[in-house]
Amino acid sequence: MSLGPSHLGSKDELSARLAHIRQQVPPSVRIIGVTKTFSSDIVRQAYDAGFREFAENKVQEGIAKQAKLSDLTDITWHFIGHIQSNKALKVVENFDWIHSVDSLKLAARLNRQAKSLGKRPSCCLQVKLAPDPAKTGFEIETLLSGLADLDQLSALDIRGLMVIPPYGLTNVQVRAIFEKGAALAQEIAGRSLVNIKMDQLSMGMSGDFEQAIAAGATMIRIGRGLFGQR
Ligand SMILES: *Cc1c(COP(=O)(O)O)cnc(C)c1O
């Protein structure tokens, strides 16, 4: 691999951004690098800077990148995009974490695929806490009434919720949505469920991770703040 001067510059810039974000985030919070639209070389640079957790939102793009990074065997790969049912198998096959389990039907399908592959991926249930035409996710009522069925899906290690606030809200409104997510996770954790755990909250992106951490996020998903504008 040949690294030109501009490439070296971007590596320094990446290291500086990584250090800057790390400084602002408690060690207990996992920082997941969202590398969608960025090349496998960028992932490799972040790996060299110490990062081990990366997220993609498109199946083909993610798998193509993983193929170029197959020598880096200790990366944890997260899937954070909407999953079409015909892609469920590929997601289970290639990702350790699935944050975007957004319906009972998808959960059941992922569970079947996981069983057939002898896997048990870690999952978050994506929940919609405010109206948002741009995003999928469980409505609160659907999620609560589906818990008993979700709890039967023994090939999924359901660990918590993923929350994405709609665009265009104030910091205060965003914080309120994250608090609502934390409260919902607590409510679910209080029910007598066998498989489902609620020890993870995947909340917060480049623009709102401070509010998410204040509300109890355990995993933040950072793209632009680490890797620059897409
Ligand atoms: C793109 C994306 C992110 C990262 O967003 P940034 O604003 O680049 O930090 C986080 N979560 C999901 C689900 C995304 O699609």
The ligand as an SDF file (V2000), in Angstrom:
LIG
                    3D

 15 15  0  0  0  0  0  0  0  0999 V2000
  -24.8690    7.0790    9.9370 C   0  0  0  0  0  0  0  0  0  0  0  0
  -25.3640    6.5880   11.2240 C   0  0  0  0  0  0  0  0  0  0  0  0
  -24.7270    6.9600   12.4300 C   0  0  0  0  0  0  0  0  0  0  0  0
  -23.5580    7.8960   12.4950 C   0  0  0  0  0  0  0  0  0  0  0  0
  -23.9830    9.1980   12.2210 O   0  0  0  0  0  0  0  0  0  0  0  0
  -22.9480   10.4190   12.2970 P   0  0  0  0  0  0  0  0  0  0  0  0
  -23.8350   11.6070   12.3040 O   0  0  0  0  0  0  0  0  0  0  0  0
  -22.1020   10.3120   11.0810 O   0  0  0  0  0  0  0  0  0  0  0  0
  -22.1650   10.2660   13.5340 O   0  0  0  0  0  0  0  0  0  0  0  0
  -25.2200    6.4170   13.6090 C   0  0  0  0  0  0  0  0  0  0  0  0
  -26.2750    5.5690   13.6190 N   0  0  0  0  0  0  0  0  0  0  0  0
  -26.9080    5.2090   12.5010 C   0  0  0  0  0  0  0  0  0  0  0  0
  -28.0530    4.2720   12.5940 C   0  0  0  0  0  0  0  0  0  0  0  0
  -26.4770    5.7060   11.2640 C   0  0  0  0  0  0  0  0  0  0  0  0
  -27.1090    5.3250   10.1470 O   0  0  0  0  0  0  0  0  0  0  0  0
  1  2  1  0
  2  3  1  0
  2 14  2  0
  3  4  1  0
  3 10  2  0
  4  5  1  0
  5  6  1  0
  6  7  2  0
  6  8  1  0
  6  9  1  0
 10 11  1  0
 11 12  2  0
 12 13  1  0
 12 14  1  0
 14 15  1  0
M  END
$$$$
